[in-house]
Structures are given as structure tokens and as C-alpha cells.
Amino acid sequence: MTLAVVRSIGTPRRLATAQEYEDFEQELVDQFLLTGVGAGMADSSIADDRQAVFEYVRFLGRPVWTSGPEDADRFLGEF
């Protein structure tokens, strides 16, 4: 058995505008939070996770998918 690369048909291959970056980032956050819903997490936990993710995004100041462990360390070190 081999693995195949899977890409969402709705996801653009190349992001060109600031709006496309924002939309893609929002889609990533929404998918992350939907996994919590699917796992049966409480609404309050999902709301807390959402708040934490957006705090991190604001802290980062660039697309969230470009972050690395060192960014998370800096973020957590400031609290």
C-alpha cells in the first residue's frame, strides 16, 4: 500500500492576495476546531481553544502555517 497526497479541492494552490491568506488561515482554524466538535469536546473548551489560537496568530504576525516550535516557545514564554 502506498500513501497519496491529498489536497482540498477548495484550497487554492497558490495564495496571491491578503484576503486569500486570511481565508485560508480561517479555514485551518475552523478545521482544527471542528475536530474538537467531532471528538465531543464541550463548547466552552472549543471557545477557549479558539481564543488561544487567535491570540497566537496575533502574536505571530504572519501566516500561522509558517510558525515553528521556536515561535510557540516565544509565545508561551511571554505568559
C-alpha positions in Angstrom: 0.0 0.0 0.0 1.3 3.5 -0.8 0.3 6.9 0.5 -1.1 9.6 -1.7 -1.0 13.3 -1.2 -4.5 14.7 -0.6 -5.4 18.3 -1.1 -8.7 20.0 -0.6 -10.2 21.0 -3.9 -11.4 24.2 -2.3 -7.9 25.2 -1.2 -6.0 27.4 -3.7 -2.7 26.1 -4.8 -1.1 29.4 -4.5 -2.3 32.3 -2.3 -2.0 35.6 -4.1 -3.9 38.2 -2.1 -4.0 39.1 1.6 -7.7 38.1 1.6 -6.8 34.6 0.3 -4.2 34.3 3.1 -6.8 35.3 5.7 -9.4 33.0 4.3 -7.0 30.0 4.2 -5.9 30.7 7.8 -9.5 30.9 8.9 -10.2 27.6 7.2 -7.3 26.0 9.0 -8.6 27.2 12.4 -12.2 26.1 11.6 -11.0 22.6 10.6 -9.0 22.4 13.8 -12.0 23.4 15.9 -14.3 21.1 14.1 -12.1 18.1 15.1 -12.8 19.1 18.7 -16.6 19.1 18.0 -16.2 15.7 16.4 -14.3 14.4 19.4 -17.2 15.5 21.7 -15.4 18.5 23.3 -17.6 20.9 25.3 -18.5 24.2 23.6 -16.6 26.1 26.3 -13.4 24.1 25.6 -13.7 24.8 21.9 -14.2 28.5 22.6 -11.1 28.6 24.8 -9.1 26.8 22.1 -10.3 29.3 19.5 -9.3 32.3 21.7 -5.9 30.8 22.3 -5.3 30.1 18.6 -6.2 33.7 17.6 -4.0 35.1 20.4 -1.2 33.1 18.9 -2.0 34.3 15.4 -1.9 37.9 16.5 1.3 37.3 18.4 2.9 35.7 15.4 2.1 38.5 12.9 2.4 36.2 9.9 0.6 33.2 8.5 0.1 30.6 11.2 1.3 27.8 9.0 4.7 29.4 8.8 5.2 29.1 12.6 7.6 26.7 14.2 8.4 25.3 17.6 10.6 28.4 18.4 7.6 30.7 17.8 5.5 28.6 20.2 8.2 28.7 22.7 8.4 32.5 22.5 4.6 32.8 22.7 4.4 30.6 25.8 7.4 32.3 27.4 5.7 35.6 27.4 2.9 34.3 29.7 
